Amino acid sequence: MPNEPQIQERAARPYAAIPIEAPMREWGRVNALVPEVFGWLAKQGVPPGGPLFYRYRVAGDMDRPFRLEVGVPTPAPVTGDGRVIAGTIPAGRYATLLHQGHPDKLFGSITALLRWADERGLKWRNTREGDQEVWGGCFEYYLTDPAEEPDMDRWSIELAYLLA
């Protein structure tokens, strides 16, 4: 049975992340940041305060780069060091959907969430920078620990998009 989108009210949460720009064809560079951000947290003595996430700022495609952050919530605010930045997951109402399966198949779930919101007249908390739409809160939370479940077809990934 497919998961149904829903709206959730969420509090602000601090995080540490590494920003990157990369087109889809270079996604290996994005995924390579996952152990780096967890390693940085460990060196700082900061335990993760939640699951790994990708925060999308600007959508791209195979050739145009995405602007995003690879991050982890933290129990309290941290201080970045230039490579790793400190940020805050914004408080507010989020449209959410739980994707079950391989990350390569997220497009169908993303499309379903966007369509569901559009059908209800919901708007995103986005801004414009020139000709680019900048997302105010577009998150993919990787709820499954790959060390515990290496089969990516069995992963759970939560989509959470901040509403206006």
C-alpha positions in Angstrom: 0.0 0.0 0.0 1.5 3.4 -1.0 2.2 6.0 1.7 0.0 9.0 1.6 1.4 12.6 1.8 0.6 14.5 4.9 1.2 17.9 6.5 3.4 18.0 9.7 4.3 20.9 11.9 8.0 20.8 12.8 10.2 22.7 15.2 13.5 24.2 14.1 16.6 22.0 14.4 20.3 22.8 14.2 22.5 20.9 11.8 26.0 20.5 10.3 26.4 20.1 6.6 28.8 20.3 3.6 27.5 22.3 0.7 28.1 21.2 -2.9 27.0 21.9 -6.4 26.9 18.9 -8.7 24.8 17.7 -11.7 23.1 14.3 -11.5 25.9 12.7 -13.6 28.4 13.5 -10.9 26.2 12.3 -8.0 29.1 10.2 -6.7 30.7 13.4 -5.4 27.6 14.2 -3.4 27.3 10.7 -1.9 31.1 10.9 -1.0 30.3 13.7 1.5 28.3 11.4 3.7 31.2 9.8 5.6 33.0 13.2 5.7 30.1 14.9 7.5 29.8 12.0 10.0 33.5 12.0 10.5 33.5 15.7 11.2 30.8 15.3 13.8 32.8 12.5 15.4 36.0 14.6 15.5 34.0 17.4 17.2 32.5 14.9 19.7 29.0 15.7 18.5 26.5 12.8 18.2 24.1 12.9 15.3 20.7 14.3 16.4 18.8 12.7 13.6 19.2 11.0 10.2 21.4 12.0 7.3 19.6 14.4 4.9 20.1 16.1 1.6 18.8 19.7 1.6 18.2 20.9 -1.9 18.5 24.6 -2.5 18.3 24.7 -6.3 17.2 21.8 -8.5 19.3 20.7 -11.4 19.4 17.8 -13.8 21.9 15.6 -15.5 23.9 18.6 -16.8 22.9 21.6 -14.7 24.2 21.4 -11.1 22.0 20.9 -8.1 22.8 23.2 -5.2 22.5 21.2 -2.0 23.8 20.4 1.4 24.7 16.9 2.8 23.9 17.2 6.5 23.0 15.7 9.8 20.9 17.3 12.6 22.7 18.0 15.8 21.5 18.0 19.4 22.6 21.6 19.8 24.0 24.3 17.5 27.5 23.8 16.2 30.2 26.1 14.8 31.3 25.3 11.2 34.8 25.5 10.0 34.5 26.7 6.4 34.2 23.3 4.8 31.4 22.2 7.2 28.7 24.8 7.8 26.2 25.2 10.6 22.6 25.6 9.8 19.1 25.4 11.0 16.3 23.2 9.6 13.5 25.8 9.4 10.5 25.5 11.7 7.1 25.3 10.0 4.6 23.2 8.1 6.0 20.5 5.9 4.4 18.4 3.2 5.9 15.0 3.8 5.9 11.6 2.1 7.7 8.4 3.0 9.4 6.7 0.1 10.1 3.0 0.4 12.8 1.7 -1.9 15.9 2.5 -3.8 17.0 6.2 -3.9 17.2 6.0 -7.7 13.4 5.6 -7.7 12.7 8.8 -5.7 11.4 10.7 -8.8 8.0 9.0 -8.6 7.6 9.8 -5.0 8.7 13.4 -5.5 6.3 13.8 -8.4 3.5 12.3 -6.2 4.2 14.8 -3.4 4.4 17.8 -5.8 1.1 16.8 -7.5 -0.6 16.2 -4.2 0.4 19.7 -2.9 -0.6 21.3 -6.2 -4.1 19.6 -6.1 -4.6 21.2 -2.7 -3.4 24.6 -3.7 -0.4 24.4 -1.3 2.6 26.6 -2.0 6.3 26.2 -1.1 8.4 28.6 0.9 10.7 29.4 -2.0 12.4 32.5 -3.3 13.9 33.6 -6.6 17.5 34.3 -7.3 17.6 35.6 -10.8 16.1 32.8 -13.0 16.5 30.2 -10.3 13.9 29.0 -7.8 15.6 28.6 -4.4 13.9 26.1 -2.0 13.4 27.3 1.6 13.2 23.8 2.9 13.4 20.8 0.6 14.7 17.7 2.4 15.3 14.0 1.8 15.9 12.3 5.2 17.6 8.9 4.9 15.9 7.0 7.7 17.6 3.6 7.0 21.2 3.0 8.2 23.1 1.4 5.4 25.2 -0.5 7.9 22.1 -2.2 9.2 20.3 -2.6 5.8 22.7 -2.6 2.8 19.9 -3.5 0.4 18.9 -0.1 -1.0 15.6 -1.5 -2.3 14.6 -1.8 1.4 15.4 1.8 2.4 13.0 4.4 3.8 13.5 8.0 2.7 11.3 10.8 4.0 10.6 13.7 1.7 9.8 16.9 3.6 9.1 20.2 1.8 8.5 23.4 3.7 5.2 25.1 3.0 4.6 28.8 2.7 
